[in-house]
Amino acid sequence: MNSTSIATLALRQLMVAAALMLLSGAFGLPVPVPPGVAQAAKLEGQRFDDTLVLSDRTLRLNGLGLRGVAWVKAFVAGLYLAAPSKDPSQILAMQGPKRLRLKVMLEAPSVEMTKSMRKGVQRNEPAEVHAQLLDRVDVLAAGLDSIGTFRPGDVLDLDFVPGQGTLLVFNGKALSKPIAGDDFYRAILKIFIGERPVDKRMKAGLLRGSAA
C-alpha cells in the first residue's frame, strides 16, 4: 500500500469516527468506536484514558470522582483496575496491579493532602492496624511533603505493583522508594472507597464499574 492509500484510509477512519460521535450526541446512544481510535473519559474537563498498562497488565478505568467542596474543586480521581467492579470490598481484596490517579485542579500546599491522607488512614483502620501502618504512612507523607505546592495540571499516581508495593509518582517522577505491603495500599484505597471515605460523592464516582 502506497503513502497516498494509507493517508486516504486514515482520513476515512477519522471521518467515520467523527460521524459516530455526531450520531452519539444526536441520539444519546452509545456507539462502537472503530479500532485504532483512542477512547477517554472526562470529568470537570479532566481527561482520563480508558485503559493503561501497569506491571505488564492492562488496567481499565473503573470510575471518576471529584474531590471538592461547594465551588472549590481540588482534584479529579480515577481508579484503574484489572477487572471492573462496583463493590468496594471486592476491589480492596483484588489481587494484581492498581492505580489511583489524581489530576490536580487548584494551587495548594501539598502538606494539606498529607494531613488528609494521615487522617483518612486513621479514620478507616482500627488502632492496632493503624499502629502497624504508621511507619509506612510516614514514608508516604515525606514524599507528599517534598512536592511543596500542587498546581493545576499536576498528576499524582498512587500505584500498587505486586512484588514492590505502593509507588508514589508525581508528574511521572517517583517521590519515594516502594512502600511494601498489600495492607498499606488497601489502607490508602479506603481513604477513597472505604466505609468512611474523605468524600462520599467521589467514592460513588470511583465505584461506577466502568468509564462510561
ROLO-737568 format. One record per atom (N, C-alpha, C, O, CB): residue in three letters; x, z, y. Coordinates in steps of 0.05 Angstrom, whole numbers, plus 5000, padded with zeros to 4 digits. Glycine has a CB too. Layout:
<atoms>
ALAXZY ...
</atoms>
This chain:
<atoms>
MET501750004976 MET500050005000 MET501850005025 MET503650175027 MET498150255000 ASN501349815044 ASN503049805068 ASN502150005089 ASN500050135085 ASN503049515079 SER503750025110 SER503150225131 SER500450175144 SER499150365152 SER505350225151 THR499749925148 THR497149865161 THR494849965144 THR492850075154 THR496849565166 SER495049925117 SER492850015099 SER492650315099 SER490450425099 SER493449905071 ILE494950445099 ILE494950745100 ILE493650845125 ILE492051035124 ILE497850845097 ALA494350725148 ALA493150805173 ALA490150765174 ALA488650925184 ALA494550655197 THR489350535163 THR486450475162 THR484950675144 THR482750765152 THR485950195151 LEU486150745121 LEU484950945103 LEU484751215117 LEU482651355115 LEU486550965077 ALA486851295131 ALA486851555144 ALA484651555166 ALA483351765169 ALA489551615157 LEU484351335181 LEU482351315202 LEU479551345190 LEU477851475201 LEU482651055217 ARG479151215167 ARG476551225154 ARG475851515145 ARG473651605148 ARG476451035130 GLN477951655134 GLN477551935126 GLN476752105150 GLN474952275147 GLN480052045113 LEU478052065172 LEU477352215196 LEU474552155206 LEU473152335215 LEU479452165218 MET473751905205 MET471151825213 MET468951945195 MET466852035205 MET470851525214 VAL469551955169 VAL467652075150 VAL467452375156 VAL465252485156 VAL468552025121 ALA469752505160 ALA469652795166 ALA468052845191 ALA466553035192 ALA472552895168 ALA468552685212 ALA467052725237 ALA464052695233 ALA462452845244 ALA468052535259 ALA463252495218 ALA460452445213 ALA459152675198 ALA456952755204 ALA460052185196 LEU460652785178 LEU459553015163 LEU459253255181 LEU457353405178 LEU461453075140 MET461153295200 MET460953515218 MET458453495236 MET457153685241 MET463453545235 LEU457953245245 LEU455653195262 LEU453053245247 LEU451253365257 LEU455652915273 LEU452953155222 LEU450653205205 LEU450153505201 LEU447953595202 LEU450853055178 SER452353645196 SER452153925191 SER451054075215 SER449454255213 SER454854045183 GLY451953995239 GLY451054115264 GLY448154045269 GLY446654205279 GLY452754035287 ALA447353795263 ALA444653695269 ALA442553825252 ALA440353895261 ALA444553395266 PHE443153865226 PHE441153965208 PHE441654255199 PHE439954365185 PHE441153785184 GLY443954365206 GLY444554645198 GLY444954675169 GLY444554895158 GLY442254815207 LEU445854465155 LEU446154475126 LEU449154455119 LEU450654315133 LEU444654255112 PRO450054595099 PRO452854575090 PRO453254305077 PRO451654205061 PRO453654795071 VAL455454175083 VAL456053915071 VAL458953925060 VAL460654065071 VAL455753685092 PRO459453775039 PRO462153775028 PRO464153645047 PRO463453455060 PRO462253645001 VAL466553755047 VAL468753635063 VAL470553475045 VAL471253565024 VAL470353855078 PRO471253225054 PRO472853055037 PRO475553185031 PRO476553335047 PRO473352785051 PRO476653115007 PRO479253225000 PRO481353155021 PRO481352935033 PRO480153114973 GLY483153345027 GLY485253295046 GLY484553385074 GLY486253395092 GLY485953015046 VAL481953445079 VAL481153545106 VAL481153845106 VAL479753975090 VAL478353435113 ALA482753965123 ALA483154255123 ALA480554395132 ALA479054285149 ALA485454335141 GLN479954625121 GLN477654785129 GLN478655045141 GLN480855135135 GLN475854835104 ALA477055155158 ALA477755405171 ALA475155545179 ALA473055425183 ALA479655365195 ALA475355815183 ALA473155975193 ALA473956085220 ALA476356125226 ALA472356195173 LYS471956135237 LYS472556245264 LYS470656475270 LYS468356485261 LYS472156025285 LEU471756665285 LEU470156885296 LEU471356955323 LEU473756995326 LEU470157135277 GLU469656955344 GLU470557015371 GLU472856835379 GLU474656915394 GLU471357305373 GLY472756585370 GLY474856385377 GLY477356415362 GLY479256255366 GLY475456415406 GLN477556605343 GLN479956645327 GLN479656485301 GLN477756525286 GLN480456945321 ARG481556315295 ARG481456135272 ARG482956245248 ARG485256335252 ARG482455855279 PHE481756245225 PHE482956335200 PHE482756115179 PHE480556015174 PHE481756605190 ASP484956045167 ASP484855855144 ASP483255965122 ASP483256205117 ASP487655775135 ASP481755795108 ASP480155885085 ASP481855975062 ASP480956145046 ASP478255665076 THR484255865059 THR485955945037 THR488855975047 THR489555865068 THR485855735014 LEU490456125032 LEU493256145037 LEU494656215011 LEU493356294992 LEU493956355060 VAL497256185010 VAL498856244986 VAL500556494992 VAL502056495011 VAL500556004977 LEU500356694975 LEU501956934977 LEU502857014949 LEU501257034930 LEU500357164990 SER505457044945 SER506557124919 SER505756924898 SER504957004875 SER505757404912 ASP505856664905 ASP505156444886 ASP502256444877 ASP501656314857 ASP506956464862 ARG500556584891 ARG497656584885 ARG496156474909 ARG496756534932 ARG496656864877 THR494056314903 THR492256224924 THR490156434930 THR488656514912 THR490955954917 LEU490156534954 LEU488156724963 LEU486056594980 LEU486556404995 LEU489556964978 ARG483556694978 ARG481356584994 ARG480356785014 ARG480357035009 ARG479056494975 LEU479456685036 LEU478356855057 LEU475756975048 LEU473856835043 LEU478056695084 ASN475757245047 ASN473357385037 ASN471357445059 ASN468957465054 ASN474157645024 GLY472357455084 GLY470557505107 GLY472157575132 GLY474557625130 GLY468757735101 LEU470757565154 LEU471957625180 LEU470457845194 LEU467957855192 LEU472057375198 GLY471858025208 GLY470458235222 GLY471758285249 GLY474258275252 GLY470458485206 LEU470158345269 LEU471158405296 LEU471458705300 LEU469658855293 LEU469358285317 ARG473658795310 ARG474159065319 ARG473759075349 ARG475458975364 ARG476959175310 GLY471659205358 GLY471159215386 GLY469159425393 GLY467559525376 GLY470158945396 VAL469159505419 VAL467259695429 VAL466059585455 VAL467559515473 VAL468559975434 ALA463359565456 ALA462059445479 ALA463259165484 ALA463258995466 ALA462359625504 TRP464159115508 TRP465258855515 TRP468258835509 TRP469458615512 TRP464758785544 VAL469559045500 VAL472359045494 VAL472858955466 VAL471859075447 VAL473659325499 LYS474358735462 LYS474858625436 LYS477758645430 LYS479458525443 LYS473958325435 ALA478458815410 ALA481258875404 ALA482458655386 ALA484558545392 ALA481459145390 PHE481258605363 PHE482358405345 PHE480158315325 PHE478158445321 PHE484758525329 VAL480758085313 VAL479157995290 VAL480758025265 VAL483057945264 VAL478157695294 ALA479558135245 ALA480958175219 ALA479857985198 ALA477457925198 ALA480558465209 GLY481657885182 GLY480857715159 GLY482057825134 GLY484457885132 GLY481857425164 LEU480457845113 LEU481357945087 LEU481557715067 LEU479657575063 LEU479358165077 TYR483957695055 TYR484457485035 TYR484857605008 TYR486357795004 TYR486957315043 LEU483357494988 LEU483457594961 LEU483657364941 LEU483157134948 LEU480957764954 ALA484457424916 ALA484657214896 ALA481857134886 ALA481556904877 ALA486357314872 ALA479957314888 ALA477157254880 ALA475257384900 ALA475657614907 ALA476657344851 PRO473257234908 PRO471357344928 PRO469857584917 PRO469157594894 PRO469457134938 SER469157774935 SER467558004927 SER466258134951 SER467358134973 SER469358214912 LYS463858234947 LYS462458384967 LYS462458684961 LYS461358844976 LYS459458294969 ASP463858764940 ASP463859034930 ASP466459174938 ASP468559104927 ASP463459044900 PRO466459364957 PRO468959484965 PRO470459624942 PRO472959624941 PRO468459684987 SER468959744924 SER470359874901 SER471759674884 SER474059734874 SER468260034884 GLN470559444879 GLN471859234864 GLN474359134878 GLN476459084865 GLN469959004858 ILE474159104904 ILE476459004919 ILE478759204918 ILE481059124915 ILE475658944948 LEU478159454922 LEU480259664921 LEU481659684894 LEU483959754893 LEU478959934929 ALA480159624873 ALA481359634846 ALA482559364837 ALA483959354817 ALA479159714826 MET482259164853 MET483058894846 MET486158874844 MET487558974862 MET482058684866 GLN487158754822 GLN489958714819 GLN490858454833 GLN489258284840 GLN490758694789 GLY493458434838 GLY494558194849 GLY494958214879 GLY494258414891 GLY492757964843 PRO496057994891 PRO496658004920 PRO494158004937 PRO491957904929 PRO498357754927 LYS494358114961 LYS492258114981 LYS493458095008 LYS495758165013 LYS490458374978 ARG491858005027 ARG492758005055 ARG490558095073 ARG488258005071 ARG493757725063 LEU491258275092 LEU489458345114 LEU490758245139 LEU492858345147 LEU488858655115 ARG489558045152 ARG490757925176 ARG489258005201 ARG486757975202 ARG490857605173 LEU490658095221 LEU489458175246 LEU490357985268 LEU492857955272 LEU490158475253 LYS488557865283 LYS489157695305 LYS488357845331 LYS486057895336 LYS487757415303 VAL490357915346 VAL490058085370 VAL488757925393 VAL489357695397 VAL492758195379 MET486958065408 MET485557935429 MET485858075456 MET484857975476 MET482557925423 LEU487358285457 LEU487858415483 LEU490658545484 LEU491858595463 LEU485658625489 GLU491558605508 GLU494158745511 GLU493759045508 GLU492059155521 GLU495458675538 ALA495359165491 ALA495059455486 ALA497559565473 ALA498959415459 ALA492659515468 PRO498259815478 PRO500559935465 PRO500159955435 PRO498060025426 PRO501160225477 SER502259885420 SER502059895391 SER501660175380 SER500760205358 SER504459765378 VAL502460375396 VAL502160645386 VAL499160715383 VAL498560895367 VAL503460845406 GLU497460575397 GLU494560625393 GLU493660545366 GLU491960685353 GLU492960475415 MET494660325355 MET494060245328 MET495260435308 MET494060495288 MET494959955322 THR497660535314 THR498960735297 THR497160975294 THR496761065271 THR501760815308 LYS496161075316 LYS494361305315 LYS491861255298 LYS490961415283 LYS493561385344 SER490761005302 SER488360935287 SER488860915257 SER487261005241 SER487260665297 MET491160805250 MET491960785222 MET492261065209 MET491261125188 MET494460625218 ARG493661235223 ARG494061515213 ARG491461655209 ARG490961775189 ARG495861675232 LYS489761635229 LYS487161775228 LYS485461655205 LYS484061795191 LYS485661755254 GLY485561385202 GLY483961255182 GLY484761335154 GLY482961375137 GLY484260955184 VAL487361365149 VAL488261455122 VAL487261735117 VAL486361805096 VAL491361435120 GLN487561905137 GLN486762185134 GLN483762215129 GLN482962385114 GLN487562345159 ARG482162055143 ARG479262065140 ARG478261975113 ARG476262075103 ARG477961905162 ASN479761795100 ASN478761675075 ASN480061785050 ASN479361705028 ASN479261385077 GLU481961965053 GLU483362075029 GLU483062375028 GLU483162505049 GLU486261985029 PRO482862495004 PRO482862785002 PRO485562895011 PRO487562745011 PRO482362864973 ALA485663145018 ALA488063265029 ALA490563235011 ALA492763175020 ALA487663565035 GLU490063274984 GLU492363254966 GLU493462964964 GLU495862924962 GLU491563354938 VAL491662774965 VAL492562494964 VAL493962414991 VAL495962284991 VAL490162294959 HIS492762505013 HIS493962455039 HIS496862565040 HIS498662435051 HIS492262575061 ALA497262795029 ALA499962915029 ALA501962735013 ALA504262715021 ALA499863195016 GLN500962614991 GLN502762434975 GLN503362174990 GLN505462054985 GLN501462374949 LEU501662105008 LEU501961845023 LEU503561875049 LEU504461685060 LEU499361725028 LEU503862125058 LEU504762175086 LEU507462045092 LEU507761925114 LEU504862465091 ASP509362075074 ASP512061955080 ASP511861645083 ASP513261535100 ASP513962025057 ARG510161525067 ARG509861235068 ARG508261155093 ARG508760945105 ARG508461125043 VAL506361315101 VAL504961265126 VAL506861275150 VAL506661115168 VAL502661475130 ASP508861455148 ASP510861475169 ASP512461215172 ASP513161125193 ASP512761705164 VAL513061085149 VAL514560835149 VAL512860615162 VAL513960465179 VAL515260745120 LEU510360605155 LEU508560405168 LEU508360465198 LEU508460275214 LEU505760415155 ALA508060715205 ALA507860785233 ALA510260705249 ALA510060605272 ALA507361085236 ALA512660745238 ALA515160675252 ALA515160375257 ALA516060285278 ALA517560755235 GLY514260215237 GLY514159925240 GLY512259845263 GLY512959675279 GLY513359795214 LEU509959965263 LEU507959905284 LEU508959985312 LEU508759845331 LEU505260045279 ASP510160225313 ASP511260325339 ASP513460135350 ASP513760115374 ASP512260605336 SER514860005332 SER517059835341 SER516059585356 SER517659455370 SER518759745317 ILE513559515353 ILE512359285367 ILE512359335397 ILE513059155412 ILE509559225357 GLY511659575405 GLY511559635433 GLY508859575446 GLY507359755452 GLY513759495448 THR508359315449 THR505859235462 THR504658995447 THR506058795443 THR506259165492 PHE502159015440 PHE500758785429 PHE499758615452 PHE498958715473 PHE498358875411 ARG499858355447 ARG498858165467 ARG496957955454 ARG497257905431 ARG501158015482 PRO495157845469 PRO493257645458 PRO494857425444 PRO496757315456 PRO491457535480 GLY493957355420 GLY495357155405 GLY497257255384 GLY498057105366 GLY496856975423 ASP497957515385 ASP499657635365 ASP498157645338 ASP495657675337 ASP500557915373 VAL499657625317 VAL498557635289 VAL499957845273 VAL502457845271 VAL498757355275 LEU498458035262 LEU499558245245 LEU498458215217 LEU496058215213 LEU498958525257 ASP500258185198 ASP499458165170 ASP500158415155 ASP502458515157 ASP500757915156 LEU498258525140 LEU498758745121 LEU498358625093 LEU496158595084 LEU496758985127 ASP500558565080 ASP500558435054 ASP501058625032 ASP502658815034 ASP502558205054 PHE499858575009 PHE500558714984 PHE501758504965 PHE500458314958 PHE498158864971 VAL504258554957 VAL505658374938 VAL506358534913 VAL507858724915 VAL508158244951 PRO505258464890 PRO505858614865 PRO508858624861 PRO510258424864 PRO504458484841 GLY509758864852 GLY512558894847 GLY514258974872 GLY516459054869 GLY513758654835 GLN513058934895 GLN514459014920 GLN512859234935 GLN514059434942 GLN514758764938 GLY510359184940 GLY508759374954 GLY507559254979 GLY506959014980 GLY510359614961 THR507159424999 THR505959345024 THR508059235044 THR510059365049 THR504359575037 LEU507559005054 LEU509358875074 LEU507958865101 LEU505658775102 LEU510258595065 LEU509258955122 LEU508258945149 LEU509658715163 LEU512058735167 LEU508659215164 VAL508158515171 VAL509358275182 VAL508058215209 VAL505658195211 VAL509058025163 PHE509658195230 PHE508658145257 PHE509757885267 PHE512157835270 PHE509558375276 ASN507857695273 ASN508557425282 ASN510657305264 ASN512557175273 ASN509657435311 GLY510257345238 GLY512057215218 GLY514557375212 GLY516157285195 GLY512756955227 LYS515057595225 LYS517457755221 LYS516858025208 LYS515058165217 LYS518957795247 ALA518258085186 ALA517858345173 ALA518858575191 ALA520958555203 ALA519358355146 LEU517158785193 LEU517859015210 LEU518959255195 LEU520059435208 LEU515359095225 SER518759255169 SER519759475154 SER520359385125 SER519659165117 SER517659715153 LYS521759555111 LYS522159495082 LYS519459515068 LYS517659645079 LYS524259695070 PRO519159395045 PRO516659415030 PRO516059715024 PRO517759865017 PRO516759255004 ILE513459775027 ILE512560055022 ILE511260064994 ILE509259934990 ILE510560145044 ALA512460204976 ALA511660194948 ALA508960324942 ALA508060504957 ALA513760334931 GLY507660224921 GLY505260354911 GLY502660214916 GLY502060154939 GLY505160624922 ASP501160154894 ASP498460054897 ASP496760244913 ASP495060164928 ASP497259994870 ASP497260504909 ASP495560714922 ASP495860704952 ASP493960754966 ASP496360984912 PHE498160624962 PHE498560614991 PHE496960385003 PHE495660415023 PHE501560574998 TYR496960144990 TYR495459925001 TYR492459974999 TYR490959905017 TYR496159664986 ARG491560114978 ARG488760184977 ARG488060365000 ARG485860345011 ARG488160324950 ALA489760555007 ALA489260735029 ALA488960575055 ALA487360645072 ALA491560945031 ILE490660375059 ILE490460205083 ILE487860055083 ILE486460035104 ILE492860015085 LEU487059935061 LEU484559785059 LEU482159965065 LEU480159875077 LEU484259655032 LYS482260215057 LYS480060395061 LYS479460435091 LYS477160495098 LYS480560665047 ILE481560405107 ILE481060435136 ILE479060215145 ILE477560265164 ILE483760405151 PHE479159985132 PHE477459765140 PHE474859735123 PHE472859655134 PHE479059505138 ILE475059805097 ILE472659755080 ILE471959995063 ILE470359975045 ILE473259525062 GLY473160235070 GLY472560475054 GLY469860605062 GLY468360485078 GLY474760675058 GLU469360835052 GLU466860975058 GLU466661065087 GLU464461095097 GLU466561215039 ARG468961105099 ARG469061185127 ARG470760995143 ARG472961065152 ARG470161485130 PRO469860745146 PRO471460545160 PRO471760595190 PRO470060735202 PRO470260265155 VAL473760475201 VAL474160505230 VAL471960365246 VAL471360445269 VAL476860395238 ASP470760165234 ASP468560015247 ASP466759895226 ASP467559725210 ASP469859775265 LYS464259995225 LYS462359915205 LYS461659615206 LYS461259485186 LYS459860075206 ARG461459515231 ARG460859225233 ARG463159055223 ARG462658845210 ARG460159155263 MET465559135229 MET467858995218 MET467959005188 MET468458795175 MET470459105230 LYS467259235176 LYS467159255147 LYS465159055136 LYS465758925116 LYS466459545139 ALA462759045148 ALA460758855137 ALA461658575138 ALA461158415120 ALA458158885154 GLY463158495159 GLY464158225161 GLY466258165140 GLY466357945129 GLY465358175188 LEU468058355135 LEU470158315115 LEU469058295087 LEU470358185069 LEU472258535117 LEU466658405082 LEU465558415055 LEU463458195051 LEU461758225034 LEU464258675050 ARG463557985066 ARG461657765063 ARG461957625036 ARG460057515025 ARG461957565085 GLY464357625025 GLY464857495000 GLY465457195002 GLY465757064981 GLY462457534982 SER465757095026 SER466456815030 SER467156775059 SER466656955076 SER464156625021 ALA468256545065 ALA468956485093 ALA466656365108 ALA466756345132 ALA471356285094 ALA464456295094 ALA462256165107 ALA460656355124 ALA458656275137 ALA460356035087 
</atoms>
